[in-house]
Amino acid sequence: MALLLGVVGDILSGVLGIIPALTQQQTNGNSVWGTLPVPNFPPFLTNNPLPNGYPWGLRNASGSNPYTDAPYTGVIRSYDFTVKRGLIAPDGYQKNVLLINDQFPGPAIEANWGDTIQVTVHNQITGPEEGTSFHWHGLLQKQTPWMDGVPGVEQCPIAPGESFTYQFQADLYGTSWYHSHYSAQYSDGLLGPMIIHGPENADYDIDLGPVLLTDTYHKPYYETVKVVMAPLDQGGNPRPASDNNLINGKMDFDCSTVAEGDTTPCNSNAGISKFTFTTGKTHRLRLINAGAEGLQRFSIDGHKMTVIANDFVPIQPYETTVVTLGAGQRSDVLVTANQGSAQSAFWMRSNISTICSSSNQPNALAAIYYDKADTNKAPTSTAWDVPDPGTCANDDLSLTVPYYPLTPTDHPATTRHLDINSEVNATNHFLWTVDGGTFRSDYNSPTLLLANEGNFTYPPEWNVKNFGSNSTIRVIVNNPTSSSHPMHLHGHNMFILHEGPGAWDGTSITNPNNPQRRDVQMLRPGGHIVWQINADNPGVWPFHCHIVWHLSAGFYATILERPADIEKYSQIPMIMPQTCTDWAAWTKNNVPDEIDSGV
């Protein structure tokens, strides 16, 4: 993994980053991520009932079907989020951002498997005002599809000055994150980790919690969206380059590279994130690619990692030196502090693949200190020599075997192609397509609420794919483009039957008795993925690329699952149409500046 010169080279020489020139408040607001000491996470929250010693009772990772056997604890975990603008400098370059409770990254949501999570979001975005909405990435939202958080699909946006309370079950367990799903807002800071405690599939001693990997852009998100959506002959760029790469919201930046005439305050010694390892102990790290675009390659000098989960799916543990994560993906890894004395220190690295992504400074560093190391000194460790393979794919599917086995049917009720491509339209705008359609949201008319009323006729720009009453759905996705795409499906963990270069041969399935399941899968350039689901969750489920700039340019389709059963939902809370009433009242006197897909 090649190292860049400049700031990264200075950090490695111990010049920058270890003793920062900026305060935590200046770089990350009220957030404590990346600082010493950050409290470790317990194996479960203890103010639950504890039948048989655990909140989930006798359920375990190997013998309990996570999709049908989720507990119901009756415990509500309540959170209160105020969203407003702020001014911080995560890498030393000061920028206007959007913050949750004045924090970047945002606060952790933590619950036990089977708890109810309740989050009240107060939209206090001003200067200018904007709508917002929040998505709880990877949770199934069974019986609560209206809480999935996509504006114009499952709800109307939360209007400026209004509040909205989401309530849903922690129906899976493991590591995930939450983020705004309104335009590209999350690339400006509206994101945070989500930890759902549940049964373990491997032994470890200490849970260090989330390690958020985020590419960062120095321009406000709306300015980048304007570039992405501009006509190609007027400066449009569908692939803007990130300016830096962060670990838990921190990294240094070489301010000498700032464009001439840019007077934005900038300090090259903002500071980097720090972690503590306890000598001889095994640590769980919850890796989350919460970035806008970059394909991350994560490693720790001198230490091998044992991967125990991908997304919300525990897997049979396997060992590696590098974990590849596309935007939206998560991997839980175990690392044992046995590579030196108690005085040792090592670099943690996350490098954006410059073959697969676009970045001006792709390499992020954080420091790991064993328990008696001097935290004011820079590590001197050396990176693993693992060249980027350039495939823009995840680890081979044969390595990623779910801990709880499930076998998909050989004979799905329906099979459909949802191939992706790109086009330049008549006004010279670059757009992405799914199955020939490009998406644009209507904030005032959520598809789910219309379906509940029996309306299944939609404009073509909503790109709805009606799968009817089919009990199982297989989808083949071909990617003839030169870009890779982290493909995300809401409401389900997909069986990933196959992925690879070229077209699928129509028969090959990797681990057919127990294929990988996850909610985001990398689709390599010129390649394919084949996924399958059991249609057991009636709803209107987004299927999209998780690169925010691709999503802005229409890379989205809606999977309409069991529409007749959506009609039968009688318990959609009145707060859902109320969001539309509030939004309509605001838009009566204000015009939302929806220059992209809206989601």
C-alpha positions as CSV (number, residue, x, y, z in Angstrom):
1,M,0.0,0.0,0.0
2,A,2.0,3.0,-1.3
3,L,2.4,6.0,0.9
4,L,1.9,9.6,-0.3
5,L,4.4,12.3,0.3
6,G,3.5,15.7,1.8
7,V,1.4,15.7,5.0
8,V,1.5,11.9,5.4
9,G,5.2,11.9,5.1
10,D,5.5,14.6,7.7
11,I,3.3,12.7,10.1
12,L,5.4,9.6,9.6
13,S,8.4,11.7,10.5
14,G,6.7,12.8,13.7
15,V,6.4,16.4,12.6
16,L,2.6,16.7,12.5
17,G,-0.6,15.3,13.9
18,I,0.5,13.8,17.2
19,I,0.4,17.0,19.2
20,P,-2.2,19.0,17.3
21,A,-2.4,22.8,17.0
22,L,-6.2,22.8,17.0
23,T,-8.6,21.9,19.8
24,Q,-11.1,19.1,19.5
25,Q,-13.9,21.7,19.5
26,Q,-12.3,23.4,16.5
27,T,-11.9,20.2,14.5
28,N,-14.9,18.1,15.5
29,G,-17.2,20.3,17.6
30,N,-18.6,18.4,20.6
31,S,-17.6,15.0,19.2
32,V,-15.2,12.9,21.3
33,W,-14.4,10.4,18.5
34,G,-10.7,10.0,17.8
35,T,-9.7,11.2,21.2
36,L,-8.1,9.5,24.2
37,P,-9.7,8.1,26.2
38,V,-13.0,7.2,24.5
39,P,-14.9,4.7,26.6
40,N,-15.0,1.2,25.3
41,F,-18.4,-0.4,24.5
42,P,-19.9,-3.1,26.8
43,P,-21.1,-6.5,25.4
44,F,-24.7,-5.4,26.0
45,L,-26.6,-2.6,27.7
46,T,-27.6,-3.8,31.2
47,N,-30.8,-1.9,31.9
48,N,-32.7,-4.5,30.0
49,P,-34.3,-7.6,31.4
50,L,-31.6,-10.4,31.4
51,P,-33.3,-13.7,30.8
52,N,-30.6,-16.4,31.0
53,G,-28.1,-13.7,31.5
54,Y,-28.6,-11.9,28.2
55,P,-31.2,-9.4,26.9
56,W,-31.8,-11.8,23.9
57,G,-32.2,-14.8,26.2
58,L,-31.0,-18.2,24.8
59,R,-30.7,-16.9,21.2
60,N,-27.2,-17.3,19.7
61,A,-25.3,-16.5,16.5
62,S,-25.2,-20.1,15.2
63,G,-28.7,-21.4,16.1
64,S,-31.0,-18.5,15.9
65,N,-32.4,-17.2,12.5
66,P,-31.8,-13.4,12.7
67,Y,-34.6,-12.7,10.3
68,T,-37.4,-14.6,12.1
69,D,-36.2,-14.9,15.7
70,A,-35.5,-11.4,16.8
71,P,-36.5,-10.8,20.4
72,Y,-38.8,-8.1,21.7
73,T,-37.4,-6.6,24.8
74,G,-39.9,-3.8,25.4
75,V,-37.1,-1.4,26.1
76,I,-37.0,2.0,24.3
77,R,-33.7,3.7,23.6
78,S,-34.4,7.4,23.1
79,Y,-32.2,9.9,21.3
80,D,-32.6,13.6,20.6
81,F,-30.9,15.0,17.5
82,T,-30.8,18.7,16.7
83,V,-29.5,19.4,13.1
84,K,-28.0,22.7,12.3
85,R,-25.2,24.3,10.4
86,G,-21.7,24.7,12.0
87,L,-18.1,25.7,11.2
88,I,-15.4,23.2,12.0
89,A,-12.1,22.0,10.5
90,P,-11.8,18.2,10.7
91,D,-8.5,18.2,8.7
92,G,-7.5,21.8,9.5
93,Y,-9.3,23.3,6.5
94,Q,-12.3,25.3,7.9
95,K,-15.6,24.5,6.3
96,N,-19.3,25.0,6.7
97,V,-21.0,21.8,7.6
98,L,-24.2,20.2,8.9
99,L,-23.9,18.8,12.4
100,I,-26.0,16.6,14.8
101,N,-25.9,18.0,18.3
102,D,-22.8,20.1,17.2
103,Q,-20.8,16.9,16.7
104,F,-18.9,15.4,13.8
105,P,-19.1,12.5,13.5
106,G,-22.4,12.3,15.1
107,P,-23.3,10.6,18.4
108,A,-23.5,6.8,18.7
109,I,-26.9,5.1,18.7
110,E,-26.6,2.1,20.9
111,A,-29.2,-0.6,21.7
112,N,-29.6,-4.3,22.4
113,W,-31.0,-6.7,19.8
114,G,-34.8,-6.4,20.1
115,D,-34.9,-3.0,21.7
116,T,-37.0,-0.2,20.2
117,I,-34.9,2.8,19.0
118,Q,-36.6,6.2,19.2
119,V,-34.9,9.2,17.6
120,T,-36.4,12.7,17.5
121,V,-34.9,14.9,14.8
122,H,-35.2,18.7,15.1
123,N,-34.6,20.4,11.8
124,Q,-32.9,23.7,12.7
125,I,-31.0,24.1,9.4
126,T,-31.0,27.8,8.5
127,G,-29.0,30.1,6.3
128,P,-30.5,28.8,4.0
129,E,-33.2,26.5,5.3
130,E,-33.4,22.9,4.0
131,G,-35.4,19.8,4.6
132,T,-33.9,16.7,5.9
133,S,-34.6,13.0,6.7
134,F,-32.7,10.2,8.3
135,H,-32.0,6.6,7.3
136,W,-31.1,3.8,9.7
137,H,-28.8,1.9,7.4
138,G,-29.2,-1.9,7.2
139,L,-32.2,-2.3,9.6
140,L,-35.0,-4.2,8.0
141,Q,-37.9,-2.0,9.2
142,K,-40.3,-5.0,9.2
143,Q,-43.7,-3.7,10.0
144,T,-42.4,-0.1,10.0
145,P,-41.3,0.5,6.3
146,W,-42.4,4.2,6.7
147,M,-39.6,4.7,9.2
148,D,-36.8,3.9,6.6
149,G,-36.2,7.6,6.0
150,V,-36.0,8.3,2.3
151,P,-37.8,11.5,1.3
152,G,-40.3,11.2,-1.5
153,V,-40.2,7.4,-1.2
154,E,-41.3,6.6,2.4
155,Q,-41.9,10.1,3.9
156,C,-42.0,13.8,3.1
157,P,-38.9,15.7,4.3
158,I,-38.8,17.1,7.8
159,A,-39.6,20.7,7.1
160,P,-37.4,23.5,8.4
161,G,-38.3,24.4,12.0
162,E,-40.2,21.1,12.5
163,S,-39.4,17.9,14.4
164,F,-40.1,14.3,13.6
165,T,-39.8,11.2,15.8
166,Y,-38.6,7.9,14.2
167,Q,-39.4,4.7,16.1
168,F,-38.3,1.2,14.9
169,Q,-37.0,-2.1,16.2
170,A,-33.4,-3.0,16.4
171,D,-34.2,-6.1,14.4
172,L,-30.7,-7.1,13.4
173,Y,-27.5,-6.9,15.5
174,G,-23.9,-5.8,14.8
175,T,-22.4,-2.6,13.4
176,S,-24.0,0.0,11.2
177,W,-24.6,3.7,10.9
178,Y,-27.3,6.3,10.3
179,H,-27.2,9.2,7.9
180,S,-29.3,11.8,6.2
181,H,-30.9,10.6,3.0
182,Y,-31.8,14.1,1.7
183,S,-29.7,14.9,-1.3
184,A,-26.0,14.6,-0.5
185,Q,-26.3,16.1,3.1
186,Y,-24.5,13.3,4.8
187,S,-21.3,14.1,2.9
188,D,-21.3,17.4,4.9
189,G,-21.5,15.6,8.3
190,L,-25.0,14.2,9.0
191,L,-23.9,10.7,10.0
192,G,-23.0,8.7,13.0
193,P,-22.4,5.1,14.2
194,M,-25.1,2.6,15.2
195,I,-24.2,-0.4,17.4
196,I,-26.7,-3.1,18.1
197,H,-25.4,-5.6,20.7
198,G,-26.3,-9.2,20.1
199,P,-24.9,-12.8,20.3
200,E,-21.2,-13.2,19.5
201,N,-19.7,-15.5,17.0
202,A,-16.0,-15.1,18.2
203,D,-14.3,-14.4,21.5
204,Y,-12.6,-11.0,22.2
205,D,-11.8,-8.9,25.2
206,I,-12.4,-5.3,24.4
207,D,-14.9,-3.5,22.1
208,L,-13.2,-0.3,20.9
209,G,-16.3,0.7,19.0
210,P,-16.7,2.4,15.7
211,V,-13.9,3.3,13.3
212,L,-15.5,5.6,10.8
213,L,-13.8,6.0,7.4
214,T,-14.9,9.1,5.5
215,D,-13.6,10.8,2.5
216,T,-14.1,14.6,2.8
217,Y,-14.7,17.5,0.5
218,H,-13.7,21.0,1.3
219,K,-16.6,22.6,-0.6
220,P,-20.1,22.5,1.0
221,Y,-22.1,19.5,-0.3
222,Y,-24.4,21.7,-2.3
223,E,-21.5,23.3,-4.2
224,T,-20.3,19.8,-5.1
225,V,-23.8,18.7,-6.2
226,K,-23.9,21.8,-8.5
227,V,-20.7,20.6,-10.2
228,V,-22.0,17.0,-10.5
229,M,-25.3,18.1,-12.0
230,A,-24.0,20.9,-14.2
231,P,-24.1,20.3,-18.0
232,L,-20.9,18.8,-19.2
233,D,-20.2,21.8,-21.5
234,Q,-20.6,24.1,-18.5
235,G,-18.1,22.5,-16.2
236,G,-20.1,19.4,-15.1
237,N,-18.0,16.7,-13.4
238,P,-19.8,13.5,-12.5
239,R,-16.7,12.3,-10.6
240,P,-15.5,15.0,-8.3
241,A,-12.3,14.2,-6.3
242,S,-12.3,14.2,-2.5
243,D,-9.8,16.5,-0.8
244,N,-8.8,14.2,2.0
245,N,-9.5,11.0,3.9
246,L,-10.5,10.9,7.6
247,I,-10.5,8.3,10.4
248,N,-13.1,9.1,13.1
249,G,-13.4,12.6,11.7
250,K,-9.7,13.5,11.9
251,M,-6.6,13.8,9.6
252,D,-4.1,16.4,8.7
253,F,-4.1,18.4,5.4
254,D,-1.2,20.1,3.6
255,C,-2.4,23.7,3.5
256,S,0.3,24.7,1.0
257,T,-1.8,22.8,-1.6
258,V,-4.8,25.1,-1.2
259,A,-5.6,26.9,-4.4
260,E,-4.1,30.4,-4.9
261,G,-6.6,33.0,-3.8
262,D,-8.4,30.7,-1.3
263,T,-8.4,32.6,2.0
264,T,-10.2,30.0,4.0
265,P,-8.5,29.5,7.4
266,C,-6.3,26.3,7.2
267,N,-3.9,24.7,9.7
268,S,-1.7,21.8,8.5
269,N,-1.6,20.4,12.0
270,A,-5.2,19.6,12.8
271,G,-4.4,16.3,14.6
272,I,-5.2,12.7,14.0
273,S,-7.3,10.1,15.8
274,K,-5.8,7.9,18.5
275,F,-6.7,4.5,19.9
276,T,-5.4,2.5,22.8
277,F,-4.7,-1.3,22.7
278,T,-4.3,-3.3,25.9
279,T,-1.2,-5.5,25.6
280,G,-2.1,-9.2,25.0
281,K,-5.8,-8.5,24.6
282,T,-8.0,-9.0,21.6
283,H,-9.9,-5.9,20.4
284,R,-13.1,-5.6,18.3
285,L,-13.0,-2.7,15.8
286,R,-16.2,-1.8,14.0
287,L,-15.1,-0.5,10.6
288,I,-17.7,1.7,8.8
289,N,-17.2,3.3,5.4
290,A,-19.4,6.3,5.9
291,G,-17.9,8.2,3.0
292,A,-19.4,9.8,0.0
293,E,-17.5,8.0,-2.7
294,G,-14.1,6.5,-1.8
295,L,-13.4,2.7,-1.8
296,Q,-11.4,2.2,1.4
297,R,-8.6,-0.3,2.0
298,F,-8.1,-0.5,5.8
299,S,-5.0,-2.1,7.6
300,I,-3.0,-1.9,10.8
301,D,0.7,-2.1,10.6
302,G,2.2,-5.4,11.8
303,H,-1.2,-6.8,12.8
304,K,-3.4,-9.3,11.0
305,M,-7.1,-8.9,11.4
306,T,-9.8,-11.5,11.8
307,V,-13.0,-10.6,10.0
308,I,-16.1,-11.7,12.0
309,A,-19.0,-9.8,10.4
310,N,-19.9,-8.0,7.2
311,D,-22.7,-5.4,7.4
312,F,-25.2,-6.9,9.9
313,V,-24.2,-10.5,9.2
314,P,-21.9,-12.5,11.4
315,I,-19.6,-14.7,9.3
316,Q,-17.2,-17.6,9.8
317,P,-14.0,-15.8,10.9
318,Y,-11.2,-15.5,8.5
319,E,-7.8,-13.7,8.6
320,T,-6.6,-10.9,6.4
321,T,-4.2,-7.9,6.4
322,V,-6.4,-5.6,4.4
323,V,-10.2,-5.0,4.5
324,T,-11.9,-3.5,1.5
325,L,-15.0,-1.4,2.1
326,G,-17.2,0.4,-0.3
327,A,-19.4,3.3,0.7
328,G,-22.0,2.1,3.2
329,Q,-20.3,-1.2,4.0
330,R,-19.1,-2.4,7.4
331,S,-16.8,-5.1,8.6
332,D,-16.2,-6.1,12.3
333,V,-12.6,-7.2,12.8
334,L,-10.6,-8.6,15.8
335,V,-7.1,-7.6,16.4
336,T,-4.8,-8.9,19.1
337,A,-2.2,-6.6,20.7
338,N,0.7,-9.1,20.6
339,Q,3.2,-7.5,18.2
340,G,5.4,-5.7,20.6
341,S,5.9,-4.5,24.2
342,A,3.5,-2.5,26.2
343,Q,5.4,0.6,25.0
344,S,4.7,-0.1,21.3
345,A,2.8,2.1,18.9
346,F,1.5,1.4,15.3
347,W,-0.1,3.2,12.5
348,M,-3.7,2.5,11.5
349,R,-4.3,3.2,7.8
350,S,-7.2,3.6,5.5
351,N,-6.3,4.3,1.9
352,I,-8.8,5.3,-0.8
353,S,-8.2,3.2,-3.9
354,T,-7.0,5.6,-6.5
355,I,-7.7,3.0,-9.1
356,C,-11.3,2.8,-8.2
357,S,-12.1,6.2,-6.7
358,S,-11.1,9.9,-7.2
359,S,-9.2,11.6,-4.4
360,N,-6.6,14.4,-4.2
361,Q,-5.2,13.0,-0.9
362,P,-6.4,9.4,-0.4
363,N,-4.4,8.2,2.6
364,A,-5.6,8.5,6.2
365,L,-3.7,7.7,9.4
366,A,-4.5,7.2,13.0
367,A,-2.2,6.1,15.8
368,I,-2.6,3.0,18.0
369,Y,-0.8,3.0,21.3
370,Y,-0.3,0.0,23.5
371,D,-1.2,0.7,27.1
372,K,2.2,2.0,28.2
373,A,3.3,3.7,25.1
374,D,4.0,7.5,24.9
375,T,1.0,9.0,23.2
376,N,2.9,12.2,22.4
377,K,5.2,10.3,20.0
378,A,4.4,9.2,16.5
379,P,4.5,5.5,15.6
380,T,7.4,4.3,13.4
381,S,5.8,1.2,12.0
382,T,5.8,0.2,8.4
383,A,2.8,-0.5,6.2
384,W,1.9,-4.0,4.9
385,D,3.2,-4.5,1.3
386,V,-0.2,-5.4,-0.2
387,P,-0.6,-3.7,-3.6
388,D,-4.1,-2.6,-4.6
389,P,-5.4,-5.3,-6.9
390,G,-7.4,-2.8,-8.8
391,T,-10.5,-5.0,-9.1
392,C,-12.7,-2.6,-7.1
393,A,-14.4,-5.6,-5.5
394,N,-14.8,-7.0,-2.0
395,D,-13.0,-10.1,-0.8
396,D,-13.8,-13.3,-2.7
397,L,-17.3,-14.5,-1.8
398,S,-15.9,-17.9,-1.0
399,L,-14.3,-16.4,2.1
400,T,-17.4,-14.7,3.5
401,V,-19.6,-17.5,4.8
402,P,-22.5,-16.5,7.2
403,Y,-22.3,-17.9,10.7
404,Y,-26.0,-18.8,10.7
405,P,-26.6,-20.8,7.5
406,L,-29.4,-20.1,5.1
407,T,-29.9,-21.7,1.7
408,P,-31.8,-19.7,-1.0
409,T,-34.1,-21.5,-3.3
410,D,-32.8,-22.7,-6.6
411,H,-36.1,-21.7,-8.3
412,P,-36.9,-18.0,-7.5
413,A,-40.5,-17.0,-8.3
414,T,-39.1,-14.2,-10.6
415,T,-35.8,-13.3,-12.1
416,R,-35.1,-9.8,-13.6
417,H,-32.2,-7.8,-14.9
418,L,-31.7,-4.3,-13.4
419,D,-28.6,-3.4,-15.4
420,I,-27.0,-0.1,-14.9
421,N,-25.6,2.4,-17.4
422,S,-25.1,6.1,-18.0
423,E,-26.3,8.6,-20.5
424,V,-25.9,12.2,-21.5
425,N,-29.3,13.7,-22.0
426,A,-30.5,16.4,-24.5
427,T,-29.4,19.2,-22.1
428,N,-25.9,17.7,-21.9
429,H,-26.4,16.5,-18.3
430,F,-24.6,13.3,-17.3
431,L,-27.1,10.8,-15.6
432,W,-26.9,7.3,-14.3
433,T,-29.6,4.7,-15.2
434,V,-31.0,1.6,-13.6
435,D,-32.9,-0.7,-16.0
436,G,-33.0,2.3,-18.4
437,G,-34.5,4.7,-16.0
438,T,-33.0,7.6,-14.0
439,F,-34.6,8.7,-10.8
440,R,-35.9,12.0,-9.4
441,S,-37.8,12.2,-6.1
442,D,-41.1,14.1,-5.6
443,Y,-40.8,15.2,-2.0
444,N,-44.5,15.9,-1.7
445,S,-45.7,12.5,-2.8
446,P,-44.1,9.5,-1.0
447,T,-44.5,6.3,-3.0
448,L,-45.2,4.2,0.1
449,L,-48.1,6.4,1.2
450,L,-49.6,6.3,-2.3
451,A,-49.2,2.5,-2.4
452,N,-51.0,2.2,0.9
453,E,-53.9,4.1,-0.7
454,G,-53.9,1.6,-3.6
455,N,-52.2,3.9,-6.1
456,F,-49.6,1.9,-8.1
457,T,-49.3,4.1,-11.1
458,Y,-46.2,6.3,-10.9
459,P,-44.3,8.7,-13.1
460,P,-41.4,7.1,-15.0
461,E,-38.8,9.3,-13.2
462,W,-39.7,7.5,-9.9
463,N,-38.2,4.3,-11.5
464,V,-40.5,1.9,-9.6
465,K,-40.0,-1.8,-10.3
466,N,-43.1,-3.7,-9.3
467,F,-42.4,-7.3,-8.4
468,G,-46.0,-8.1,-7.5
469,S,-46.8,-10.9,-5.2
470,N,-43.7,-13.0,-6.0
471,S,-42.4,-14.8,-2.9
472,T,-38.7,-14.8,-4.0
473,I,-36.9,-12.3,-6.2
474,R,-33.6,-12.8,-8.1
475,V,-31.9,-9.8,-9.7
476,I,-29.0,-9.8,-12.1
477,V,-27.1,-6.5,-12.3
478,N,-24.6,-5.9,-15.1
479,N,-22.2,-3.0,-15.1
480,P,-20.8,-2.2,-18.5
481,T,-19.4,1.1,-17.2
482,S,-15.8,1.8,-16.1
483,S,-16.9,2.8,-12.6
484,S,-17.4,0.6,-9.6
485,H,-20.6,0.9,-7.5
486,P,-21.4,-0.1,-3.9
487,M,-25.0,-1.4,-4.4
488,H,-27.3,-1.0,-1.4
489,L,-30.7,-2.5,-1.0
490,H,-33.0,-1.2,1.8
491,G,-35.2,-3.5,3.8
492,H,-33.2,-6.7,3.2
493,N,-29.9,-8.5,3.5
494,M,-29.3,-9.8,0.0
495,F,-28.1,-13.3,-0.8
496,I,-25.1,-12.5,-3.0
497,L,-25.2,-15.5,-5.3
498,H,-22.4,-14.4,-7.5
499,E,-20.1,-11.5,-8.5
500,G,-17.3,-11.2,-11.0
501,P,-16.0,-9.7,-14.3
502,G,-18.1,-9.8,-17.4
503,A,-21.6,-11.3,-17.5
504,W,-22.9,-14.0,-15.3
505,D,-22.9,-17.5,-16.8
506,G,-26.5,-18.1,-15.6
507,T,-25.6,-21.0,-13.3
508,S,-22.6,-20.4,-11.1
509,I,-23.4,-19.6,-7.4
510,T,-20.7,-19.2,-4.7
511,N,-21.3,-21.2,-1.6
512,P,-24.8,-22.2,-2.9
513,N,-25.8,-23.8,0.4
514,N,-24.9,-20.7,2.4
515,P,-24.0,-17.7,0.3
516,Q,-22.8,-14.3,1.7
517,R,-25.6,-12.1,2.9
518,R,-25.2,-8.3,3.2
519,D,-27.0,-5.0,2.4
520,V,-24.2,-3.5,0.3
521,Q,-22.2,-5.3,-2.3
522,M,-19.4,-3.9,-4.6
523,L,-20.2,-4.1,-8.3
524,R,-16.9,-4.0,-10.1
525,P,-16.3,-2.1,-13.4
526,G,-17.4,-4.3,-16.4
527,G,-18.7,-6.9,-14.0
528,H,-21.9,-8.3,-12.5
529,I,-23.6,-9.2,-9.3
530,V,-26.5,-11.6,-8.8
531,W,-28.6,-11.2,-5.7
532,Q,-31.7,-12.8,-4.3
533,I,-34.2,-12.1,-1.5
534,N,-37.2,-13.7,0.1
535,A,-40.0,-11.2,-0.4
536,D,-41.1,-11.2,3.2
537,N,-41.1,-7.5,3.9
538,P,-43.8,-5.6,2.0
539,G,-42.6,-2.1,1.2
540,V,-41.1,0.3,-1.4
541,W,-37.4,-0.4,-1.0
542,P,-34.6,1.8,-2.5
543,F,-32.0,0.0,-4.5
544,H,-29.1,2.3,-5.3
545,C,-25.5,3.0,-5.6
546,H,-24.2,4.4,-2.3
547,I,-21.8,6.9,-4.0
548,V,-23.6,10.1,-3.2
549,W,-22.7,11.8,-6.5
550,H,-24.0,8.8,-8.5
551,L,-27.2,8.8,-6.5
552,S,-27.5,12.6,-7.1
553,A,-27.3,11.8,-10.8
554,G,-30.2,9.4,-10.7
555,F,-28.6,6.0,-9.8
556,Y,-31.6,4.6,-8.1
557,A,-34.6,2.3,-8.5
558,T,-37.5,1.4,-6.1
559,I,-38.3,-2.3,-5.5
560,L,-42.0,-2.4,-5.0
561,E,-42.5,-5.6,-2.9
562,R,-45.9,-7.2,-2.4
563,P,-48.0,-4.1,-3.2
564,A,-51.3,-5.8,-2.2
565,D,-49.9,-6.3,1.3
566,I,-48.8,-2.6,1.4
567,E,-52.5,-1.7,0.9
568,K,-53.4,-3.7,4.0
569,Y,-51.1,-1.7,6.3
570,S,-53.6,-0.1,8.7
571,Q,-51.2,1.1,11.3
572,I,-49.2,3.8,9.4
573,P,-49.0,6.5,12.0
574,M,-50.6,9.8,11.4
575,I,-47.3,11.5,11.8
576,M,-46.3,10.3,8.3
577,P,-49.0,12.2,6.4
578,Q,-48.3,15.0,8.9
579,T,-44.8,15.4,7.6
580,C,-46.4,16.0,4.2
581,T,-48.7,18.6,5.6
582,D,-45.8,20.4,7.2
583,W,-43.7,20.1,4.1
584,A,-46.5,21.4,1.9
585,A,-47.0,24.4,4.3
586,W,-43.3,25.3,4.0
587,T,-43.1,24.8,0.3
588,K,-46.2,27.0,-0.2
589,N,-43.9,30.0,0.5
590,N,-40.5,28.4,-0.2
591,V,-39.1,26.6,-3.3
592,P,-36.8,23.6,-2.4
593,D,-33.7,23.9,-4.5
594,E,-33.8,20.3,-5.7
595,I,-31.1,20.3,-8.4
596,D,-30.3,16.5,-8.1
597,S,-32.3,13.3,-7.6
598,G,-33.3,14.6,-4.1
599,V,-32.1,11.5,-2.2
